[in-house]
Amino acid sequence: MVTFSFILWWIQIVLSILLVAAILFQQNEAGLGSAFGGSGGEGESSHTRRGGERLLFQATIVLAVLFALSILSSLFV
């Protein structure tokens, strides 16, 4: 019989793969210049997420919470 810890281990693997994919699919508008302290230029404007971008952002948050909960639950199993 398959134990709960074995199933939880596979759930964590699947969640981690999905979380990495969701993070990598998000668009980064900052560019490399802001990574080293530069600004994006004078034409900066605020960016609101819409449609698929917002759905992907919210799915990333849900996946991160589920992954954290699965890690915490594995400590008590």
Biopython code that builds the backbone (N, CA, C, O; Angstrom):
import numpy as np
from Bio.PDB.StructureBuilder import StructureBuilder

atoms = [
    (1, "MET", "N", (0.838, -1.191, 0.000)),
    (1, "MET", "CA", (0.000, 0.000, 0.000)),
    (1, "MET", "C", (0.878, 1.248, 0.000)),
    (1, "MET", "O", (1.916, 1.306, 0.659)),
    (2, "VAL", "N", (0.438, 2.220, -0.743)),
    (2, "VAL", "CA", (1.186, 3.466, -0.867)),
    (2, "VAL", "C", (0.918, 4.325, 0.363)),
    (2, "VAL", "O", (-0.234, 4.539, 0.743)),
    (3, "THR", "N", (1.988, 4.813, 0.981)),
    (3, "THR", "CA", (1.818, 5.631, 2.174)),
    (3, "THR", "C", (1.564, 7.085, 1.796)),
    (3, "THR", "O", (1.820, 7.515, 0.671)),
    (4, "PHE", "N", (1.055, 7.821, 2.771)),
    (4, "PHE", "CA", (0.738, 9.228, 2.542)),
    (4, "PHE", "C", (2.003, 10.039, 2.276)),
    (4, "PHE", "O", (1.977, 10.975, 1.476)),
    (5, "SER", "N", (3.100, 9.697, 2.929)),
    (5, "SER", "CA", (4.338, 10.448, 2.725)),
    (5, "SER", "C", (4.865, 10.270, 1.298)),
    (5, "SER", "O", (5.463, 11.192, 0.744)),
    (6, "PHE", "N", (4.650, 9.097, 0.702)),
    (6, "PHE", "CA", (5.077, 8.870, -0.674)),
    (6, "PHE", "C", (4.232, 9.694, -1.644)),
    (6, "PHE", "O", (4.760, 10.267, -2.597)),
    (7, "ILE", "N", (2.933, 9.754, -1.405)),
    (7, "ILE", "CA", (2.045, 10.569, -2.238)),
    (7, "ILE", "C", (2.382, 12.047, -2.077)),
    (7, "ILE", "O", (2.400, 12.796, -3.054)),
    (8, "LEU", "N", (2.650, 12.463, -0.840)),
    (8, "LEU", "CA", (3.006, 13.852, -0.577)),
    (8, "LEU", "C", (4.309, 14.220, -1.275)),
    (8, "LEU", "O", (4.463, 15.347, -1.747)),
    (9, "TRP", "N", (5.241, 13.287, -1.344)),
    (9, "TRP", "CA", (6.507, 13.521, -2.032)),
    (9, "TRP", "C", (6.268, 13.813, -3.512)),
    (9, "TRP", "O", (6.885, 14.721, -4.069)),
    (10, "TRP", "N", (5.384, 13.056, -4.150)),
    (10, "TRP", "CA", (5.074, 13.296, -5.569)),
    (10, "TRP", "C", (4.303, 14.595, -5.765)),
    (10, "TRP", "O", (4.496, 15.291, -6.761)),
    (11, "ILE", "N", (3.440, 14.917, -4.823)),
    (11, "ILE", "CA", (2.712, 16.181, -4.900)),
    (11, "ILE", "C", (3.685, 17.356, -4.843)),
    (11, "ILE", "O", (3.525, 18.335, -5.572)),
    (12, "GLN", "N", (4.689, 17.257, -3.978)),
    (12, "GLN", "CA", (5.688, 18.320, -3.871)),
    (12, "GLN", "C", (6.497, 18.460, -5.157)),
    (12, "GLN", "O", (6.818, 19.576, -5.565)),
    (13, "ILE", "N", (6.824, 17.364, -5.789)),
    (13, "ILE", "CA", (7.565, 17.422, -7.051)),
    (13, "ILE", "C", (6.742, 18.101, -8.130)),
    (13, "ILE", "O", (7.249, 18.965, -8.846)),
    (14, "VAL", "N", (5.480, 17.721, -8.253)),
    (14, "VAL", "CA", (4.606, 18.309, -9.271)),
    (14, "VAL", "C", (4.392, 19.801, -8.993)),
    (14, "VAL", "O", (4.449, 20.617, -9.913)),
    (15, "LEU", "N", (4.147, 20.156, -7.729)),
    (15, "LEU", "CA", (3.948, 21.563, -7.386)),
    (15, "LEU", "C", (5.204, 22.388, -7.645)),
    (15, "LEU", "O", (5.112, 23.530, -8.094)),
    (16, "SER", "N", (6.366, 21.823, -7.369)),
    (16, "SER", "CA", (7.596, 22.580, -7.602)),
    (16, "SER", "C", (7.832, 22.817, -9.094)),
    (16, "SER", "O", (8.265, 23.900, -9.485)),
    (17, "ILE", "N", (7.554, 21.827, -9.916)),
    (17, "ILE", "CA", (7.709, 21.992, -11.369)),
    (17, "ILE", "C", (6.728, 23.039, -11.892)),
    (17, "ILE", "O", (7.100, 23.897, -12.691)),
    (18, "LEU", "N", (5.478, 22.968, -11.442)),
    (18, "LEU", "CA", (4.476, 23.944, -11.869)),
    (18, "LEU", "C", (4.821, 25.353, -11.392)),
    (18, "LEU", "O", (4.596, 26.325, -12.113)),
    (19, "LEU", "N", (5.369, 25.467, -10.175)),
    (19, "LEU", "CA", (5.733, 26.770, -9.637)),
    (19, "LEU", "C", (6.889, 27.380, -10.418)),
    (19, "LEU", "O", (6.871, 28.574, -10.720)),
    (20, "VAL", "N", (7.875, 26.586, -10.741)),
    (20, "VAL", "CA", (9.002, 27.098, -11.531)),
    (20, "VAL", "C", (8.530, 27.531, -12.913)),
    (20, "VAL", "O", (8.951, 28.572, -13.418)),
    (21, "ALA", "N", (7.653, 26.733, -13.529)),
    (21, "ALA", "CA", (7.136, 27.087, -14.852)),
    (21, "ALA", "C", (6.322, 28.376, -14.798)),
    (21, "ALA", "O", (6.446, 29.226, -15.679)),
    (22, "ALA", "N", (5.491, 28.525, -13.769)),
    (22, "ALA", "CA", (4.673, 29.735, -13.643)),
    (22, "ALA", "C", (5.546, 30.969, -13.439)),
    (22, "ALA", "O", (5.240, 32.038, -13.968)),
    (23, "ILE", "N", (6.629, 30.833, -12.679)),
    (23, "ILE", "CA", (7.525, 31.969, -12.466)),
    (23, "ILE", "C", (8.256, 32.322, -13.755)),
    (23, "ILE", "O", (8.412, 33.500, -14.078)),
    (24, "LEU", "N", (8.701, 31.318, -14.489)),
    (24, "LEU", "CA", (9.450, 31.580, -15.713)),
    (24, "LEU", "C", (8.576, 32.147, -16.837)),
    (24, "LEU", "O", (9.080, 32.862, -17.704)),
    (25, "PHE", "N", (7.277, 31.837, -16.834)),
    (25, "PHE", "CA", (6.392, 32.345, -17.879)),
    (25, "PHE", "C", (5.991, 33.794, -17.665)),
    (25, "PHE", "O", (5.478, 34.432, -18.584)),
    (26, "GLN", "N", (6.212, 34.322, -16.478)),
    (26, "GLN", "CA", (5.846, 35.714, -16.236)),
    (26, "GLN", "C", (6.815, 36.633, -16.948)),
    (26, "GLN", "O", (8.011, 36.354, -17.039)),
    (27, "GLN", "N", (6.282, 37.735, -17.451)),
    (27, "GLN", "CA", (7.104, 38.696, -18.168)),
    (27, "GLN", "C", (7.808, 39.599, -17.176)),
    (27, "GLN", "O", (7.229, 40.000, -16.167)),
    (28, "ASN", "N", (9.048, 39.914, -17.466)),
    (28, "ASN", "CA", (9.809, 40.823, -16.628)),
    (28, "ASN", "C", (10.064, 42.090, -17.437)),
    (28, "ASN", "O", (10.788, 42.064, -18.433)),
    (29, "GLU", "N", (9.472, 43.183, -17.009)),
    (29, "GLU", "CA", (9.625, 44.437, -17.736)),
    (29, "GLU", "C", (10.743, 45.296, -17.181)),
    (29, "GLU", "O", (11.038, 46.353, -17.738)),
    (30, "ALA", "N", (11.373, 44.868, -16.095)),
    (30, "ALA", "CA", (12.392, 45.696, -15.475)),
    (30, "ALA", "C", (13.652, 45.754, -16.326)),
    (30, "ALA", "O", (14.280, 46.808, -16.429)),
    (31, "GLY", "N", (14.019, 44.664, -16.920)),
    (31, "GLY", "CA", (15.231, 44.646, -17.726)),
    (31, "GLY", "C", (16.471, 44.466, -16.869)),
    (31, "GLY", "O", (16.391, 44.468, -15.640)),
    (32, "LEU", "N", (17.595, 44.313, -17.505)),
    (32, "LEU", "CA", (18.837, 44.058, -16.793)),
    (32, "LEU", "C", (19.381, 45.307, -16.131)),
    (32, "LEU", "O", (20.096, 45.208, -15.134)),
    (33, "GLY", "N", (19.063, 46.476, -16.656)),
    (33, "GLY", "CA", (19.592, 47.714, -16.089)),
    (33, "GLY", "C", (19.127, 47.963, -14.670)),
    (33, "GLY", "O", (19.903, 48.445, -13.846)),
    (34, "SER", "N", (17.880, 47.647, -14.366)),
    (34, "SER", "CA", (17.382, 47.880, -13.018)),
    (34, "SER", "C", (17.905, 46.853, -12.035)),
    (34, "SER", "O", (17.835, 47.070, -10.826)),
    (35, "ALA", "N", (18.424, 45.749, -12.520)),
    (35, "ALA", "CA", (18.992, 44.747, -11.625)),
    (35, "ALA", "C", (20.256, 45.278, -10.956)),
    (35, "ALA", "O", (20.615, 44.841, -9.862)),
    (36, "PHE", "N", (20.925, 46.214, -11.611)),
    (36, "PHE", "CA", (22.151, 46.783, -11.073)),
    (36, "PHE", "C", (21.946, 48.206, -10.563)),
    (36, "PHE", "O", (22.915, 48.950, -10.412)),
    (37, "GLY", "N", (20.718, 48.589, -10.299)),
    (37, "GLY", "CA", (20.440, 49.884, -9.695)),
    (37, "GLY", "C", (20.066, 50.978, -10.665)),
    (37, "GLY", "O", (19.808, 52.103, -10.236)),
    (38, "GLY", "N", (20.026, 50.702, -11.942)),
    (38, "GLY", "CA", (19.650, 51.731, -12.909)),
    (38, "GLY", "C", (18.147, 51.896, -12.970)),
    (38, "GLY", "O", (17.394, 51.024, -12.535)),
    (39, "SER", "N", (17.724, 53.006, -13.508)),
    (39, "SER", "CA", (16.285, 53.218, -13.651)),
    (39, "SER", "C", (15.858, 52.821, -15.056)),
    (39, "SER", "O", (16.683, 52.668, -15.957)),
    (40, "GLY", "N", (14.560, 52.659, -15.220)),
    (40, "GLY", "CA", (14.034, 52.224, -16.504)),
    (40, "GLY", "C", (13.928, 53.334, -17.529)),
    (40, "GLY", "O", (13.581, 53.067, -18.680)),
    (41, "GLY", "N", (14.204, 54.521, -17.167)),
    (41, "GLY", "CA", (14.100, 55.635, -18.105)),
    (41, "GLY", "C", (13.086, 56.650, -17.630)),
    (41, "GLY", "O", (12.464, 56.491, -16.580)),
    (42, "GLU", "N", (12.929, 57.709, -18.432)),
    (42, "GLU", "CA", (12.025, 58.776, -18.025)),
    (42, "GLU", "C", (10.577, 58.449, -18.309)),
    (42, "GLU", "O", (9.686, 59.033, -17.693)),
    (43, "GLY", "N", (10.318, 57.544, -19.213)),
    (43, "GLY", "CA", (8.951, 57.226, -19.575)),
    (43, "GLY", "C", (8.345, 56.106, -18.755)),
    (43, "GLY", "O", (7.545, 55.327, -19.272)),
    (44, "GLU", "N", (8.713, 56.011, -17.487)),
    (44, "GLU", "CA", (8.197, 54.940, -16.648)),
    (44, "GLU", "C", (6.721, 55.178, -16.348)),
    (44, "GLU", "O", (6.299, 56.309, -16.107)),
    (45, "SER", "N", (5.958, 54.117, -16.366)),
    (45, "SER", "CA", (4.553, 54.195, -15.994)),
    (45, "SER", "C", (4.200, 52.949, -15.209)),
    (45, "SER", "O", (4.882, 51.928, -15.299)),
    (46, "SER", "N", (3.139, 53.042, -14.447)),
    (46, "SER", "CA", (2.735, 51.882, -13.668)),
    (46, "SER", "C", (2.124, 50.838, -14.588)),
    (46, "SER", "O", (1.556, 51.156, -15.633)),
    (47, "HIS", "N", (2.254, 49.604, -14.180)),
    (47, "HIS", "CA", (1.791, 48.496, -15.007)),
    (47, "HIS", "C", (0.733, 47.721, -14.238)),
    (47, "HIS", "O", (0.985, 47.269, -13.121)),
    (48, "THR", "N", (-0.446, 47.564, -14.824)),
    (48, "THR", "CA", (-1.480, 46.755, -14.203)),
    (48, "THR", "C", (-1.591, 45.442, -14.964)),
    (48, "THR", "O", (-1.528, 45.404, -16.193)),
    (49, "ARG", "N", (-1.758, 44.375, -14.203)),
    (49, "ARG", "CA", (-1.885, 43.063, -14.819)),
    (49, "ARG", "C", (-3.324, 42.871, -15.289)),
    (49, "ARG", "O", (-4.273, 43.188, -14.572)),
    (50, "ARG", "N", (-3.468, 42.348, -16.499)),
    (50, "ARG", "CA", (-4.798, 42.114, -17.055)),
    (50, "ARG", "C", (-4.834, 40.774, -17.749)),
    (50, "ARG", "O", (-3.819, 40.310, -18.268)),
    (51, "GLY", "N", (-5.979, 40.159, -17.762)),
    (51, "GLY", "CA", (-6.210, 38.943, -18.513)),
    (51, "GLY", "C", (-5.337, 37.785, -18.072)),
    (51, "GLY", "O", (-5.293, 37.428, -16.895)),
    (52, "GLY", "N", (-4.649, 37.209, -19.034)),
    (52, "GLY", "CA", (-3.832, 36.034, -18.781)),
    (52, "GLY", "C", (-2.665, 36.297, -17.848)),
    (52, "GLY", "O", (-2.262, 35.424, -17.079)),
    (53, "GLU", "N", (-2.124, 37.510, -17.920)),
    (53, "GLU", "CA", (-1.003, 37.862, -17.044)),
    (53, "GLU", "C", (-1.448, 37.875, -15.583)),
    (53, "GLU", "O", (-0.724, 37.416, -14.699)),
    (54, "ARG", "N", (-2.649, 38.407, -15.341)),
    (54, "ARG", "CA", (-3.176, 38.432, -13.975)),
    (54, "ARG", "C", (-3.498, 37.026, -13.489)),
    (54, "ARG", "O", (-3.246, 36.698, -12.330)),
    (55, "LEU", "N", (-4.048, 36.198, -14.361)),
    (55, "LEU", "CA", (-4.355, 34.817, -14.009)),
    (55, "LEU", "C", (-3.088, 34.039, -13.668)),
    (55, "LEU", "O", (-3.068, 33.265, -12.711)),
    (56, "LEU", "N", (-2.040, 34.246, -14.448)),
    (56, "LEU", "CA", (-0.771, 33.577, -14.191)),
    (56, "LEU", "C", (-0.158, 34.064, -12.879)),
    (56, "LEU", "O", (0.414, 33.268, -12.135)),
    (57, "PHE", "N", (-0.270, 35.348, -12.588)),
    (57, "PHE", "CA", (0.239, 35.908, -11.339)),
    (57, "PHE", "C", (-0.485, 35.304, -10.138)),
    (57, "PHE", "O", (0.148, 34.920, -9.154)),
    (58, "GLN", "N", (-1.806, 35.222, -10.220)),
    (58, "GLN", "CA", (-2.587, 34.660, -9.125)),
    (58, "GLN", "C", (-2.341, 33.160, -8.984)),
    (58, "GLN", "O", (-2.311, 32.642, -7.867)),
    (59, "ALA", "N", (-2.164, 32.458, -10.103)),
    (59, "ALA", "CA", (-1.871, 31.026, -10.050)),
    (59, "ALA", "C", (-0.508, 30.787, -9.414)),
    (59, "ALA", "O", (-0.323, 29.792, -8.713)),
    (60, "THR", "N", (0.440, 31.676, -9.645)),
    (60, "THR", "CA", (1.756, 31.551, -9.030)),
    (60, "THR", "C", (1.657, 31.684, -7.516)),
    (60, "THR", "O", (2.319, 30.953, -6.780)),
    (61, "ILE", "N", (0.836, 32.612, -7.054)),
    (61, "ILE", "CA", (0.642, 32.783, -5.614)),
    (61, "ILE", "C", (-0.003, 31.543, -5.007)),
    (61, "ILE", "O", (0.421, 31.072, -3.952)),
    (62, "VAL", "N", (-1.022, 31.020, -5.669)),
    (62, "VAL", "CA", (-1.698, 29.817, -5.170)),
    (62, "VAL", "C", (-0.743, 28.637, -5.137)),
    (62, "VAL", "O", (-0.720, 27.890, -4.159)),
    (63, "LEU", "N", (0.046, 28.455, -6.192)),
    (63, "LEU", "CA", (1.011, 27.358, -6.223)),
    (63, "LEU", "C", (2.059, 27.499, -5.127)),
    (63, "LEU", "O", (2.460, 26.506, -4.520)),
    (64, "ALA", "N", (2.502, 28.721, -4.872)),
    (64, "ALA", "CA", (3.494, 28.943, -3.821)),
    (64, "ALA", "C", (2.925, 28.606, -2.445)),
    (64, "ALA", "O", (3.614, 28.009, -1.618)),
    (65, "VAL", "N", (1.679, 28.986, -2.199)),
    (65, "VAL", "CA", (1.044, 28.683, -0.917)),
    (65, "VAL", "C", (0.839, 27.176, -0.771)),
    (65, "VAL", "O", (1.104, 26.617, 0.293)),
    (66, "LEU", "N", (0.370, 26.517, -1.831)),
    (66, "LEU", "CA", (0.184, 25.072, -1.775)),
    (66, "LEU", "C", (1.502, 24.340, -1.562)),
    (66, "LEU", "O", (1.561, 23.359, -0.820)),
    (67, "PHE", "N", (2.556, 24.817, -2.210)),
    (67, "PHE", "CA", (3.862, 24.198, -2.032)),
    (67, "PHE", "C", (4.352, 24.370, -0.594)),
    (67, "PHE", "O", (4.878, 23.430, 0.002)),
    (68, "ALA", "N", (4.179, 25.567, -0.039)),
    (68, "ALA", "CA", (4.590, 25.808, 1.346)),
    (68, "ALA", "C", (3.788, 24.948, 2.318)),
    (68, "ALA", "O", (4.341, 24.417, 3.281)),
    (69, "LEU", "N", (2.504, 24.811, 2.072)),
    (69, "LEU", "CA", (1.672, 23.965, 2.930)),
    (69, "LEU", "C", (2.062, 22.497, 2.831)),
    (69, "LEU", "O", (2.032, 21.775, 3.828)),
    (70, "SER", "N", (2.427, 22.052, 1.632)),
    (70, "SER", "CA", (2.839, 20.649, 1.495)),
    (70, "SER", "C", (4.165, 20.392, 2.191)),
    (70, "SER", "O", (4.376, 19.316, 2.750)),
    (71, "ILE", "N", (5.060, 21.375, 2.162)),
    (71, "ILE", "CA", (6.329, 21.239, 2.884)),
    (71, "ILE", "C", (6.082, 21.200, 4.385)),
    (71, "ILE", "O", (6.659, 20.371, 5.088)),
    (72, "LEU", "N", (5.226, 22.093, 4.882)),
    (72, "LEU", "CA", (4.914, 22.099, 6.305)),
    (72, "LEU", "C", (4.217, 20.814, 6.735)),
    (72, "LEU", "O", (4.492, 20.297, 7.818)),
    (73, "SER", "N", (3.326, 20.297, 5.910)),
    (73, "SER", "CA", (2.648, 19.055, 6.276)),
    (73, "SER", "C", (3.585, 17.859, 6.253)),
    (73, "SER", "O", (3.370, 16.889, 6.979)),
    (74, "SER", "N", (4.622, 17.918, 5.426)),
    (74, "SER", "CA", (5.577, 16.803, 5.396)),
    (74, "SER", "C", (6.425, 16.759, 6.666)),
    (74, "SER", "O", (6.998, 15.719, 6.991)),
    (75, "LEU", "N", (6.508, 17.879, 7.385)),
    (75, "LEU", "CA", (7.248, 17.874, 8.641)),
    (75, "LEU", "C", (6.523, 17.084, 9.725)),
    (75, "LEU", "O", (7.158, 16.558, 10.639)),
    (76, "PHE", "N", (5.214, 16.998, 9.629)),
    (76, "PHE", "CA", (4.411, 16.344, 10.656)),
    (76, "PHE", "C", (3.964, 14.940, 10.261)),
    (76, "PHE", "O", (3.255, 14.288, 11.027)),
    (77, "VAL", "N", (4.358, 14.465, 9.095)),
    (77, "VAL", "CA", (3.965, 13.116, 8.656)),
    (77, "VAL", "C", (5.088, 12.157, 8.913)),
    (77, "VAL", "O", (4.965, 10.969, 8.617)),
]
sb = StructureBuilder()
sb.init_structure("model")
sb.init_model(0)
sb.init_chain("A")
sb.init_seg("    ")
for serial, (resi, resn, name, xyz) in enumerate(atoms, 1):
    if name == "N":
        sb.init_residue(resn, " ", resi, " ")
    sb.init_atom(name, np.array(xyz, "f"), 0.0, 1.0, " ", f" {name:<3s}", serial, name[0])
structure = sb.get_structure()
